[in-house]
């Protein structure tokens, strides 16, 4: 391989793209500057990539680099190859750093890792160290967390042992640990779990926390392991269930894990968002107005860095109805903008707290409670003999 070649050519569904790279043996390292760039999404979705090099076209497995030390090393290689000026302009603050392991020329190709599962895990690994800033630096993301905690704390005031599915960096975990709960956290990202566990240790709360690396769709493994007692309550807010292409096994797993009478709180990315529908129709963008209607919602049509699946409150109630009874529904937010349109909220920053209080009031009333950017649904586990 010619290590002095300035650029390679990536071949993808959107054409041929020249990219800077560094090489180490049969491994290539690429940088995507913008999180909205489509070429890494196209490649990570399948776990495979095709590039043109001086010796011809080569295919390779592609994955994200999430380790800070690995990322630092690769960035130094880019600086050495391209010089300080080009590095500062094009590569210094990457959204993604990707590694391509080239496949042997000819012969049988090994099975490719990745696909949606690998992509999902690697994207959350990639943002784990900056996830708190992603939440705290966005007024609407903080509103979502404040609203969920406003429900979680009173609902679980007498619940000692909780299950959290999709803990992220622990924005809800830590407050509940401080309240005295014992929590088993589940997340697809090991780096997210590491972040939460380190936070808990620093506050002397580590003994109250246990962690398992699982997707939401794999909750049945907790049931099968027979190592977990019934939980007094469970929750999953703002993303974990929306990352699952198939939720059919999830309600039954929750039913097996939560004791009768225990509560389950779900925060779901809603299929019907009043602010988006009204705003984009007024802007004459009907495709964006109804962009959540069909699943999956691909990267570029939503604010997320992966494909996601939106669900209405009615769909979730129906899915969980065999084991749970719906008790409370709240749209979050309804009249205020979603987090990707937070610039509109900033224009109202002088009166934001008053508007947030009004939005909270409206979000608990029909029909608005079903029309939020997300919704919070509280369910109660039925006694086994009352399930239908």
Secondary structure as GFF3:
##gff-version 3
##sequence-region A 1 388
A	DSSP	beta_strand	7	12	.	.	.	ID=ss1
A	DSSP	beta_strand	15	24	.	.	.	ID=ss2
A	DSSP	beta_strand	27	32	.	.	.	ID=ss3
A	DSSP	alpha_helix	38	46	.	.	.	ID=ss4
A	DSSP	beta_strand	48	53	.	.	.	ID=ss5
A	DSSP	beta_strand	56	64	.	.	.	ID=ss6
A	DSSP	alpha_helix	68	86	.	.	.	ID=ss7
A	DSSP	pi_helix	87	91	.	.	.	ID=ss8
A	DSSP	beta_strand	96	102	.	.	.	ID=ss9
A	DSSP	alpha_helix	115	127	.	.	.	ID=ss10
A	DSSP	three_ten_helix	128	130	.	.	.	ID=ss11
A	DSSP	alpha_helix	131	136	.	.	.	ID=ss12
A	DSSP	alpha_helix	139	155	.	.	.	ID=ss13
A	DSSP	beta_strand	161	165	.	.	.	ID=ss14
A	DSSP	alpha_helix	173	178	.	.	.	ID=ss15
A	DSSP	beta_strand	182	187	.	.	.	ID=ss16
A	DSSP	alpha_helix	190	202	.	.	.	ID=ss17
A	DSSP	three_ten_helix	206	208	.	.	.	ID=ss18
A	DSSP	beta_strand	209	213	.	.	.	ID=ss19
A	DSSP	three_ten_helix	216	218	.	.	.	ID=ss20
A	DSSP	alpha_helix	220	225	.	.	.	ID=ss21
A	DSSP	beta_strand	231	237	.	.	.	ID=ss22
A	DSSP	three_ten_helix	241	243	.	.	.	ID=ss23
A	DSSP	alpha_helix	250	257	.	.	.	ID=ss24
A	DSSP	beta_strand	258	269	.	.	.	ID=ss25
A	DSSP	alpha_helix	274	282	.	.	.	ID=ss26
A	DSSP	alpha_helix	286	289	.	.	.	ID=ss27
A	DSSP	alpha_helix	313	320	.	.	.	ID=ss28
A	DSSP	beta_strand	324	332	.	.	.	ID=ss29
A	DSSP	three_ten_helix	339	341	.	.	.	ID=ss30
A	DSSP	alpha_helix	342	347	.	.	.	ID=ss31
A	DSSP	three_ten_helix	349	351	.	.	.	ID=ss32
A	DSSP	alpha_helix	352	363	.	.	.	ID=ss33
A	DSSP	three_ten_helix	368	370	.	.	.	ID=ss34
A	DSSP	beta_strand	374	381	.	.	.	ID=ss35
A	DSSP	three_ten_helix	384	386	.	.	.	ID=ss36
###
